[in-house]
Structure formats: C-alpha cells, structure tokens
C-alpha cells in the first residue's frame, strides 16, 4: 500500500505533462529563467533599452534624396516606372473619355442595362436611380473621374490578388512566403506608403492607382486562397479518378468550388478600393475624394456627405451587379442576343444625347443637401454631446471608455518590462502555433523596439486591442444573426455597404462631433470601418456549413443554440479565424485616421511624416504598425495543422 501511495502522484504529473500547451510553457519558462536575468543585468528592466535601437533617419533620408536626384535621369525610372506611369495614365484617360463621350444618359443607360441583364428589373431601376442621384447632387463629373480611376484600379487589384491567391492556395510554401507580404500590403497605413509612392511617381493618378492596388489586392488574394484550400476533398478525388490533369482539376473543380469566396473577394476589393478614394485624393487622384477632402478641410460636413454619397452608391451598384453575375456562373447559358440588343440600345441613347447636345448633366437639375445636413450635425452636437438625462451624453461615454478601458490597458502595457511583453507574445503565439510562429511574433514585436518607437507602439497597441475586442464582439453577434436569418441579412446588407464604403474622412467629422477629440473617437472610427468585413465573413462562413451536419444535429434533438455552438461555429472555424485576421488588419489600417483626431501615438507620427515630407518619421511609424500587425496576426492565427485537428 505504501508503494502504491507513493507512486500515485506520478501518473497525474505525467498526465499534465502530456498536454502540449503545458510542455510548451515549461520550455518557455526554462528559456526565460536563463535569458531574463542576463537581459535584466545588461539592459535593466522597464522600457526598451536605448542601446538596442537603430536610427534609420540617415539611410531613409539618403534614399529620399537619391530618388529625388535621379527620378528624371536613372534608367529604372525612365524605362520601368515611367512606362508603368504612362500605362496607368493612358488607361484611366481612355476610360474617363469614354464615359464623358457616352454622356450622362448613355452611362446611366449602360449601367442600368447591364444590371437588368445580370439581375433583373429591380436592380436595373436601382442602378439608374443611383447614377441619377449622383447628378442631382451636382457630382456627375467627379463621379466619372472616380469611376474611371476605380475601374482601372479594381481590375489591376483583382488581377494581382487572383494571381497571388492562386499561388498561395496551391502551394503551402508560397502560402507561408506570401502571408507576411499580404500582411504588409494590407496593414501598412496608406499615408505611410503614400510618401515613397509620391517620391517615385509624383503627385497624380499613377501614385493613386498604385496605392489603391496595394491596399485593395490582399483581400482578393486571401479569399482566393481560402476558397481553393476549402474545396470539397471528395469532389477533388472524383476529378482525379477521371484522370484530370492539374490544370483541368483547377479549372473544372477548385475554381468553381471557390466561387463564393472569389465573389466575396471581389466585393471586398471593390469596397476597399472605393474607400481609398479620399486618401488617394491627397496625392492628386481628383474626383469625389478630392471634393470630400476639400469639404472636410473647411469642416463642411454637408458638402463632404454630398460627395460621399455617390461613392457609396457606386459601391452598392458594383456590389449588387457583380454578386448577381457570379450567382449565375454555372447556370444554363443564355442567348447572347439580349446583350446585343442592350449594347445597341446603349449606343442609341448615347448618340441621341450627343446629337441633342446633352452630354453634360444639366446645371439646373441639382439639389443642395449641404445646408440641411450641417444643421442636423449642429443639432446633434448641441443635444447629444452632453447633458442627456440619465444616460449622459456621447462625450461622457467617450470619457468613461477612455478612463475605464483605454487608460488602464495603455498603463498596463507600458508598465510591463520589455522582456515580459516579449514573453507574453511568445507564449500566446506558441500555444496556438509552432515555434516558428512564436519566433516570428517575437521578432516582429522586438523590431518595434529596435525602431525606437516602443512606447508609442504600446499606446497604439492598447487602442487596437480595445477596438478589435469591440469589433469582434459586435461583429460575431451580428454575423451570427445574419447567418441565421435571411431577413436580417437583407436588412444588414445596405447598412454594411454604407459603413464599408463611406470614406473614412466622411464619418470622422460626425464621430468627432459626437465624441470629441481623443483616443475614443479613434477607436470608434476603427470599429465602424472594420465591423462590416467581420460581419460579412462570419455570416458567409456560417452559411457554408454542411447542411447534412445541421440536419444530423436536428435529428438528435439539438436545440438552435446547441446547433450553433456544437456544429456551426466549430465547422466555420476557418472563416471565423479569417474574420479575426481581417478585423485586426482593418483596425490597424485606421490607426492613421486616429492620428488625425487626437489618437496620437504611431498614427500621429505617420501623418506628421507625410505632412512634413519626413520619410524617416513616416516610414518608421508605418513599419512599426506593420510589425504590430504581423505580431497580432501570428498571435491570433493558428497554423494549418492545428486548424485541421481542431486544436
């Protein structure tokens, strides 16, 4: 008995040690026990040691000077960037002149006829109403400028995104190699790469198109890869059994099975490209974005909204049309004759308008909304900002959120010794991934300190964590509701379109009017911008769960809540993880906007760098944001192997 009693704890201990997470934490604790005393003795605790920082101001300043001095003479600029710039300018110019030549009647007729042939009479009427509204708001010419630039930018973004997505979806090695590239493209704030883009291409359309492609291509690449990797294995095995080649397998099975993800990627690319319209206006894109930017510079919310509404309408029209076209892929091919009739009708309308001399929108057919909107904003500011009985005003909410959430999180992060932050990052990343995942996350976080922006980065990280938490809680709840109810999904769709396509600068002014200036409105802006993508991807993932699994759960007597918790959420895990990833990167993308409304930290440094032409300050802050995004991605995204095991 004594022997049995003495050996009893051993199986329990060995059982604990069998857990992979426990073994990882023990290894990490042993490594920390060796390295932490050495680091503390050498560099002490507290903030990041000054001895471990690298000053990049001189090399970045030298690079900026070299570009400026050689932009008009070096072969790289003359025979590569010059040709790229000319191709973009010519493409946009051709599209723009074609739209102007068709006139307002021809463009409206063409858009309505395409919508009619794609989705029916209702969408055709809605499309015609959308284009006519752009004219009624006095924004017809700026709308055509933006539409021309967006057509070229979206086509380029889709081409780049599909090629990258195919490479990542068909090869694990390419997926691992492209993942940090896509993270960098999507996380690096637009203002941070606007400066080098402008240095290379100058102010104008080429720089705006390239910036838009960098920002809008990653969602297409990610969702293309997700669709290819999520193809039904049984279908692929059936195709293989028929002796199909790799190319035939891709074209006849994997791509058709990934149609929904491809359409969602196209949708996200269009939305993000249009959301860049205002930011691109800073570097000479013109169009609606320039009108929004000029209006907000004078704090004219009404004029900004008048230019922002056409951007939303364009997004809704393109979203509905492309979605309806994709839904008909694989259905019985229709006769091409109606398309010929539609083309003839469009040409007839355009010719009639030209002969009548009515190409330009009539100046008398405009409606001014700036005055009423500005009066409404003034009323909201006067009645909702403070003094609301019982619940308090929006300024009180912002103050409480800052005091109870943002300040404690920031103080806690900045209080931690630098080495403990790295240990926490390593533990979180290793628990859900591999040692490579943990190493990547730790190196990304350490790079923030090496760049010399440790404290501002922790300030930004506190805002990002708060915004991501709010976004995921609200986004998952709304996405679940949309997935379980067709009516909710239909009601939410136009709201999500508006939230996702309304330029960030447009809703920034109402946010500031309601919440004041500071970190709270910066978080609110980030939540509004990131929420639609999280809701869409969550709803899409839940709706794609195998109906047979749900039917089996129902046959066993599972309630609706049990079906959600035990069947839908586990089977939709891949999509939910993608929603988390997109929530993180989109929140980080709006960090720059937070710098404009008192968010401070890295966002302010990026804005200051662009405004002052300081390449070093802007790029260092932008690179720090990329490092934060890479770290958060690794901490929140399990490896492929662990996803398959359901770990």
C-alpha positions in Angstrom: 0.0 0.0 0.0 2.8 2.4 0.9 4.4 1.8 -2.5 1.1 2.4 -4.3 0.5 5.6 -2.3 4.0 7.0 -3.1 3.7 6.4 -6.8 0.2 7.8 -7.1 1.1 11.4 -8.0 3.4 10.3 -10.9 0.6 9.3 -13.3 -1.2 12.6 -12.5 2.1 14.6 -13.2 2.7 12.7 -16.4 -0.8 13.3 -17.5 -0.3 17.0 -17.0 2.9 16.9 -18.9 1.2 15.1 -21.8 -0.6 18.3 -22.7 1.3 20.0 -25.4 0.5 23.5 -24.1 2.0 22.7 -20.7 5.2 21.3 -22.2 5.5 24.5 -24.3 5.0 26.7 -21.3 7.6 24.8 -19.3 10.2 25.1 -22.1 9.4 28.8 -22.4 9.8 29.2 -18.6 13.2 27.5 -18.7 14.4 29.7 -21.5 13.1 32.8 -19.7 14.9 31.7 -16.5 18.2 31.7 -18.3 17.7 34.8 -20.6 15.7 37.2 -18.4 18.4 37.6 -15.7 21.0 38.2 -18.3 18.9 40.8 -20.1 17.9 42.5 -16.8 21.6 42.7 -15.7 22.7 44.0 -19.1 20.0 46.5 -20.0 17.8 46.6 -16.9 14.0 46.4 -16.9 11.4 48.9 -17.9 11.1 50.4 -21.3 13.0 49.2 -24.4 16.8 49.8 -23.9 18.2 52.7 -25.9 21.3 50.5 -26.7 19.1 48.1 -28.7 17.7 50.8 -31.0 18.7 51.6 -34.6 18.5 55.1 -36.1 17.1 54.8 -39.6 16.7 58.6 -40.2 20.0 58.9 -42.1 19.6 55.9 -44.5 16.0 56.8 -45.2 16.9 60.4 -45.7 19.6 59.4 -48.1 17.2 57.1 -50.0 14.8 60.0 -50.3 17.5 62.3 -51.6 18.7 59.7 -54.2 15.2 59.2 -55.5 14.7 63.0 -55.9 18.0 63.5 -57.6 17.7 60.5 -60.0 14.0 60.5 -60.8 14.4 62.2 -64.1 17.6 60.5 -65.3 18.1 57.0 -63.9 17.1 54.1 -66.3 15.0 52.5 -63.6 12.7 55.5 -63.6 12.9 56.2 -67.3 12.3 52.6 -68.6 10.3 50.9 -65.9 8.4 53.3 -63.5 8.0 55.7 -66.4 6.3 53.1 -68.6 4.1 51.9 -65.6 3.1 55.5 -65.0 2.2 56.1 -68.7 0.2 52.9 -68.9 -1.9 53.9 -65.9 -2.4 57.4 -67.1 -3.5 56.2 -70.6 -5.8 53.5 -69.2 -7.6 55.9 -66.8 -7.7 58.6 -69.5 -9.3 56.3 -72.0 -11.9 55.1 -69.6 -12.7 58.6 -68.5 -13.0 60.0 -72.0 -15.3 57.0 -72.9 -17.6 57.8 -70.0 -17.7 61.5 -71.0 -18.3 60.7 -74.6 -21.3 58.5 -73.6 -22.8 61.4 -71.7 -24.9 61.1 -68.5 -27.8 59.5 -70.4 -25.5 56.9 -72.1 -23.7 56.0 -68.9 -26.9 55.7 -66.9 -28.5 53.6 -69.7 -25.4 51.3 -70.0 -25.3 50.7 -66.2 -29.0 50.0 -66.0 -29.0 47.6 -69.0 -26.0 45.7 -67.6 -27.8 45.4 -64.2 -31.0 44.3 -66.0 -29.3 41.6 -67.9 -27.4 40.5 -64.8 -30.0 40.6 -62.0 -33.4 41.8 -63.3 -35.6 44.9 -63.5 -35.3 45.8 -59.8 -31.6 46.2 -59.8 -31.7 48.0 -63.1 -34.1 50.6 -61.7 -31.9 50.9 -58.6 -28.8 51.4 -60.7 -30.4 54.1 -62.8 -31.6 55.8 -59.7 -28.1 55.7 -58.2 -26.4 57.3 -61.2 -29.2 59.9 -61.5 -28.7 60.7 -57.8 -25.0 61.4 -58.4 -26.1 64.0 -61.0 -28.8 65.5 -58.8 -26.2 66.1 -56.1 -24.1 68.0 -58.6 -21.3 65.4 -58.6 -21.6 63.9 -62.1 -18.1 64.9 -63.4 -16.3 64.0 -60.2 -18.2 60.7 -60.2 -17.0 59.9 -63.7 -13.4 60.7 -62.6 -13.6 58.4 -59.6 -15.3 55.7 -61.6 -12.6 55.8 -64.3 -9.8 55.5 -61.7 -11.6 52.8 -59.8 -12.3 50.7 -62.9 -8.6 50.6 -63.7 -7.5 50.1 -60.0 -10.1 47.4 -59.3 -9.1 45.4 -62.5 -5.4 45.7 -61.5 -6.2 44.7 -57.9 -8.3 41.7 -58.9 -5.6 40.5 -61.4 -2.8 40.8 -58.7 -5.0 39.3 -56.0 -6.1 36.3 -58.0 -2.5 35.5 -59.1 -1.2 35.8 -55.5 -4.2 33.8 -54.2 -3.7 31.0 -56.7 0.0 30.8 -55.7 -0.9 30.7 -52.0 -3.9 28.3 -52.5 -2.0 25.7 -54.5 1.3 25.7 -52.5 1.9 25.6 -48.8 5.4 27.1 -49.3 4.0 30.0 -51.3 1.3 30.5 -48.7 3.9 30.8 -46.0 6.0 33.1 -48.1 3.2 35.4 -49.2 1.5 35.7 -45.9 3.8 38.4 -44.5 3.8 40.1 -47.8 0.0 40.3 -47.8 0.1 41.4 -44.1 2.5 44.2 -45.0 0.4 45.3 -48.0 -2.8 45.5 -46.0 -1.5 46.7 -42.7 0.9 49.4 -43.8 -1.1 52.6 -43.4 -1.9 54.3 -46.7 -0.3 57.6 -45.5 2.9 55.7 -44.8 3.4 54.4 -48.3 1.9 57.5 -50.0 5.2 59.3 -49.4 7.5 56.8 -51.2 4.9 56.3 -53.9 4.8 60.0 -54.5 8.6 60.2 -54.5 8.7 57.6 -57.3 5.6 58.6 -59.4 5.0 62.2 -58.3 1.6 63.7 -57.5 -1.1 62.4 -59.7 -3.2 59.4 -60.9 -0.4 56.8 -61.2 0.5 57.1 -57.5 -3.2 57.0 -56.5 -3.8 53.8 -58.6 -0.7 52.1 -57.2 -1.7 53.0 -53.6 -5.2 51.6 -54.2 -3.9 48.4 -55.6 -1.5 47.8 -52.7 -4.5 48.3 -50.3 -7.2 46.5 -52.2 -5.5 43.4 -53.6 -4.8 41.5 -50.3 -8.5 40.6 -49.6 -8.8 39.1 -53.1 -5.6 37.1 -52.6 -6.6 35.9 -49.1 -10.2 34.8 -50.1 -9.0 33.2 -53.3 -6.5 31.1 -51.3 -9.2 30.3 -48.7 -11.6 29.2 -51.4 -9.0 26.9 -53.1 -7.9 25.4 -49.8 -11.5 24.8 -48.7 -12.6 22.8 -51.8 -14.5 19.6 -51.0 -11.9 16.7 -51.0 -14.5 14.2 -52.3 -15.1 16.3 -55.4 -11.4 16.6 -56.0 -10.9 12.9 -55.5 -13.7 12.3 -58.1 -12.0 14.6 -60.6 -8.6 12.8 -60.0 -10.2 9.4 -60.6 -11.3 10.6 -64.0 -7.6 11.3 -65.0 -7.8 15.1 -64.9 -4.6 17.0 -65.1 -3.6 19.6 -62.5 -4.8 22.3 -64.9 -8.1 20.6 -65.5 -8.5 20.0 -61.8 -8.0 23.7 -61.1 -10.3 25.0 -63.9 -13.1 22.4 -63.6 -13.2 21.8 -59.8 -11.2 24.0 -57.5 -12.1 27.4 -59.0 -15.8 26.6 -59.5 -16.0 25.3 -55.9 -14.3 28.5 -54.7 -16.8 30.8 -56.5 -18.4 32.2 -53.3 -15.0 33.1 -51.9 -13.9 34.7 -55.2 -17.1 36.8 -55.3 -16.6 37.8 -51.7 -13.0 38.7 -52.5 -14.2 40.8 -55.5 -16.8 42.5 -53.2 -14.1 43.3 -50.6 -11.7 44.6 -53.3 -14.3 47.0 -54.7 -15.3 48.2 -51.3 -11.7 48.8 -50.2 -10.7 50.4 -53.5 -13.6 52.9 -53.2 -12.8 53.6 -49.5 -9.3 54.7 -50.7 -10.8 57.4 -52.9 -10.5 60.1 -50.3 -7.0 59.1 -49.1 -5.8 58.9 -52.8 -7.1 62.5 -53.3 -4.3 63.7 -51.0 -1.9 62.8 -53.8 -3.8 64.1 -56.7 -6.4 61.4 -57.5 -9.1 64.0 -58.0 -12.8 63.1 -58.4 -15.1 62.6 -55.5 -12.3 62.1 -53.0 -10.9 65.5 -53.7 -14.4 67.0 -53.1 -14.6 65.2 -49.8 -11.1 66.2 -48.7 -11.7 69.9 -49.5 -15.0 69.9 -47.7 -13.6 68.4 -44.6 -10.7 70.7 -44.6 -13.2 73.5 -44.1 -15.3 71.3 -41.7 -18.2 71.3 -44.1 -19.9 68.0 -43.3 -22.8 68.6 -45.7 -20.6 69.1 -48.7 -18.5 66.1 -47.6 -21.6 64.0 -47.4 -22.8 65.2 -50.8 -19.5 63.8 -52.3 -19.5 60.7 -50.1 -23.0 59.5 -51.1 -22.0 58.9 -54.7 -19.1 56.8 -53.5 -21.5 54.6 -51.5 -23.9 54.4 -54.4 -21.1 53.3 -56.8 -20.1 50.6 -54.3 -23.7 49.3 -53.8 -24.3 49.2 -57.6 -21.0 47.4 -58.3 -21.6 45.0 -55.3 -25.1 44.0 -56.4 -24.1 43.7 -60.1 -21.0 41.6 -59.6 -22.8 39.5 -57.0 -25.7 38.7 -59.3 -23.3 38.0 -62.2 -21.4 35.5 -60.0 -24.6 33.7 -58.9 -25.4 32.9 -62.5 -22.0 31.3 -63.1 -22.5 27.7 -64.0 -26.2 28.1 -64.8 -27.5 27.4 -68.3 -26.0 29.8 -70.7 -28.4 32.4 -72.0 -28.7 33.7 -75.5 -26.2 36.4 -76.4 -28.9 38.2 -78.4 -30.3 40.3 -75.5 -26.8 41.5 -74.7 -26.5 42.7 -78.3 -29.9 44.5 -78.0 -28.7 46.1 -74.8 -25.5 47.3 -76.5 -27.4 48.7 -79.4 -29.8 50.5 -77.0 -26.9 52.0 -75.1 -25.2 53.3 -78.2 -28.5 54.7 -79.5 -29.1 56.6 -76.2 -25.5 57.9 -76.2 -25.8 59.1 -79.9 -29.2 60.7 -79.2 -27.7 62.6 -76.3 -24.8 63.8 -78.3 -27.0 64.9 -81.2 -29.2 66.8 -78.7 -26.1 68.4 -77.1 -27.0 66.9 -73.7 -23.8 65.1 -72.8 -23.2 67.2 -69.6 -25.6 67.0 -66.6 -27.9 70.0 -66.8 -26.8 72.6 -64.3 -30.4 73.3 -63.2 -31.0 69.6 -62.2 -29.2 69.7 -58.9 -30.3 69.6 -55.3 -28.2 71.1 -52.4 -28.1 69.0 -49.3 -25.1 70.7 -47.5 -27.3 73.2 -45.6 -29.8 70.7 -44.1 -27.0 68.2 -43.2 -24.9 70.9 -41.5 -28.0 72.0 -39.5 -28.6 68.4 -38.4 -25.0 68.0 -37.3 -25.2 71.2 -35.3 -28.4 69.8 -33.6 -26.8 66.5 -32.8 -23.8 68.3 -31.3 -25.9 70.6 -29.2 -28.3 67.9 -27.9 -26.4 64.6 -27.7 -22.8 65.7 -26.9 -23.5 66.2 -23.2 -26.4 66.8 -20.7 -28.6 63.9 -21.8 -30.7 62.8 -18.8 -29.9 59.5 -17.0 -27.6 58.1 -19.8 -25.3 61.0 -20.2 -24.0 62.4 -23.5 -21.7 60.9 -26.0 -18.8 62.9 -24.6 -19.5 61.2 -21.3 -19.4 57.8 -22.9 -16.1 58.6 -24.6 -14.6 59.8 -21.4 -15.7 56.7 -19.5 -14.4 54.4 -22.2 -11.0 56.3 -22.1 -10.8 56.2 -18.3 -12.0 52.7 -17.7 -10.6 50.9 -20.8 -8.0 52.7 -22.8 -6.0 54.3 -19.9 -5.7 51.1 -17.9 -4.8 49.0 -20.9 -2.1 51.5 -22.0 -0.8 51.9 -18.5 -0.6 48.2 -18.0 1.3 47.6 -21.3 3.8 50.4 -20.7 4.3 49.3 -17.0 5.4 45.8 -18.1 9.2 45.3 -18.6 10.1 45.0 -22.2 11.2 41.4 -21.8 7.9 40.4 -20.2 6.0 41.7 -23.2 8.1 39.6 -25.5 7.5 36.6 -23.2 3.7 37.1 -23.3 3.8 37.4 -27.1 5.9 34.2 -27.4 3.6 32.3 -25.1 0.4 33.3 -26.9 1.9 32.6 -30.4 3.4 29.3 -29.4 0.3 28.0 -27.7 -1.7 28.2 -30.9 1.1 27.6 -33.4 4.6 26.3 -33.7 7.9 27.6 -32.5 8.3 29.3 -35.9 5.1 31.2 -35.3 6.3 32.3 -31.9 9.7 33.3 -33.2 8.1 35.4 -35.9 5.8 37.1 -33.5 8.6 37.9 -31.0 10.9 39.2 -33.7 8.1 41.5 -35.0 7.5 42.8 -31.5 11.2 43.3 -30.9 11.5 45.1 -34.2 9.2 47.8 -32.8 11.7 48.4 -30.0 14.7 48.4 -32.4 13.0 51.1 -34.5 12.9 53.3 -31.4 9.1 53.6 -31.0 8.4 51.2 -28.1 6.2 53.5 -26.0 4.1 54.9 -28.9 3.7 51.4 -30.2 2.3 50.2 -26.9 0.0 53.2 -26.9 -1.2 52.2 -30.4 -1.5 48.5 -29.3 -3.8 49.5 -26.4 -6.1 51.3 -28.9 -6.0 48.4 -31.3 -6.8 45.8 -28.7 -9.8 47.8 -27.4 -11.1 48.3 -31.0 -10.6 44.7 -32.0 -12.4 43.4 -28.9 -15.4 45.7 -29.6 -15.3 44.8 -33.3 -15.2 41.0 -32.7 -17.9 41.0 -30.0 -20.3 43.1 -32.1 -19.3 41.6 -35.4 -19.7 37.9 -34.4 -23.1 38.7 -32.8 -24.4 40.5 -35.9 -22.8 37.9 -38.3 -24.5 35.1 -36.4 -27.8 36.9 -36.6 -27.3 37.5 -40.4 -26.4 33.9 -41.0 -29.4 32.5 -39.2 -32.0 34.9 -40.8 -32.4 35.8 -44.4 -34.4 38.9 -43.4 -31.7 40.2 -41.1 -29.1 39.6 -43.9 -31.1 41.6 -46.4 -31.6 44.4 -43.9 -28.0 44.5 -43.0 -26.5 44.4 -46.5 -27.1 48.0 -47.4 -26.1 49.2 -44.0 -22.8 47.2 -44.2 -22.2 48.6 -47.7 -22.6 52.2 -46.4 -20.3 51.6 -43.4 -17.6 49.9 -45.5 -17.7 52.3 -48.5 -18.3 55.6 -46.8 -14.9 57.3 -46.9 -13.2 57.3 -43.5 -12.8 61.1 -43.6 -16.6 61.5 -44.0 -17.7 59.7 -40.9 -14.8 61.1 -39.0 -16.4 64.5 -38.6 -19.7 63.2 -37.1 -17.6 60.9 -34.8 -15.6 63.9 -33.6 -18.8 66.0 -33.2 -20.4 63.3 -31.0 -17.4 62.0 -29.1 -14.9 64.9 -29.1 -11.2 64.6 -29.9 -9.0 61.9 -28.4 -8.4 58.2 -28.4 -12.1 57.2 -28.0 -13.2 58.6 -31.4 -10.2 57.0 -33.0 -11.4 53.6 -31.6 -14.9 54.3 -32.7 -13.7 55.1 -36.3 -11.7 51.9 -36.4 -14.7 49.8 -35.2 -17.0 51.3 -37.8 -14.5 50.6 -40.5 -13.6 47.0 -39.5 -17.1 45.8 -38.5 -18.6 45.2 -42.0 -15.8 42.8 -43.0 -16.1 40.8 -39.8 -19.9 40.5 -40.1 -19.7 39.5 -43.8 -17.0 36.8 -43.4 -18.7 35.4 -40.2 -22.1 35.2 -41.9 -20.5 33.7 -45.0 -18.7 31.0 -43.0 -21.7 30.0 -41.0 -23.9 29.8 -44.1 -21.5 27.5 -45.8 -21.6 24.8 -43.1 -22.6 21.5 -44.5 -26.5 21.2 -44.3 -26.1 17.5 -43.6 -24.3 18.2 -40.4 -27.1 20.5 -39.2 -29.7 18.0 -40.2 -28.0 15.3 -38.2 -27.9 17.6 -35.2 -31.6 18.4 -35.6 -32.4 14.7 -35.8 -30.6 14.1 -32.5 -32.8 16.8 -30.9 -30.3 19.6 -30.7 -31.7 23.0 -30.0 -30.9 26.0 -32.1 -28.3 27.2 -29.6 -26.7 23.8 -29.5 -26.6 23.6 -33.3 -24.8 26.9 -33.3 -22.3 26.1 -30.5 -21.6 22.5 -31.4 -21.9 22.3 -35.1 -21.8 25.7 -37.0 -19.1 27.5 -35.0 -16.7 24.6 -35.0 -17.2 23.8 -38.7 -16.9 27.5 -39.6 -13.7 27.9 -37.6 -11.6 28.7 -40.7 -13.8 31.6 -41.7 -14.0 32.9 -38.1 -10.3 33.0 -37.9 -10.2 34.9 -41.1 -12.7 37.3 -39.7 -10.4 37.8 -36.7 -7.5 38.4 -39.0 -9.4 40.9 -41.2 -10.7 42.7 -38.1 -7.1 43.2 -36.8 -5.7 44.4 -40.1 -8.6 46.8 -40.8 -8.4 48.3 -37.3 -4.7 48.8 -37.8 -5.4 50.4 -41.2 -7.5 53.1 -39.4 -4.8 53.8 -36.8 -3.6 56.5 -39.2 -7.0 58.1 -39.1 -6.9 58.1 -35.4 -3.8 60.3 -35.5 -5.9 63.0 -37.1 -8.5 63.1 -34.3 -6.2 63.0 -31.3 -5.4 59.3 -31.2 -1.7 60.2 -31.0 1.0 57.5 -31.0 2.1 55.9 -34.3 -0.8 57.4 -36.2 0.2 60.9 -35.5 3.8 60.1 -36.5 2.7 58.8 -39.9 0.6 61.9 -40.5 3.4 64.2 -39.4 5.8 62.4 -41.7 3.6 62.8 -44.8 2.7 66.4 -44.0 6.4 67.5 -43.5 7.9 65.2 -46.2 9.8 63.4 -43.5 10.3 60.0 -45.0 12.1 58.7 -41.8 9.4 59.6 -39.3 6.5 58.4 -41.5 8.1 55.2 -42.6 9.4 54.2 -39.2 6.0 54.7 -37.7 4.4 52.8 -40.6 6.9 49.9 -40.3 6.1 49.7 -36.6 2.4 49.4 -37.4 3.3 46.6 -39.8 5.2 44.8 -37.1 2.3 45.2 -34.7 0.0 43.8 -37.4 2.3 40.8 -38.1 2.6 40.1 -34.3 -1.2 40.2 -33.8 -1.7 38.0 -36.9 0.6 35.3 -35.6 -0.9 35.5 -32.1 -4.5 35.1 -33.4 -4.0 32.7 -36.4 -3.3 29.0 -35.7 -1.2 27.0 -38.1 -2.9 25.0 -40.8 -2.2 21.7 -39.0 -3.8 22.9 -35.8 -6.9 24.1 -37.6 -7.3 20.6 -39.1 -7.0 19.0 -35.7 -9.4 21.5 -34.2 -6.9 22.4 -31.6 
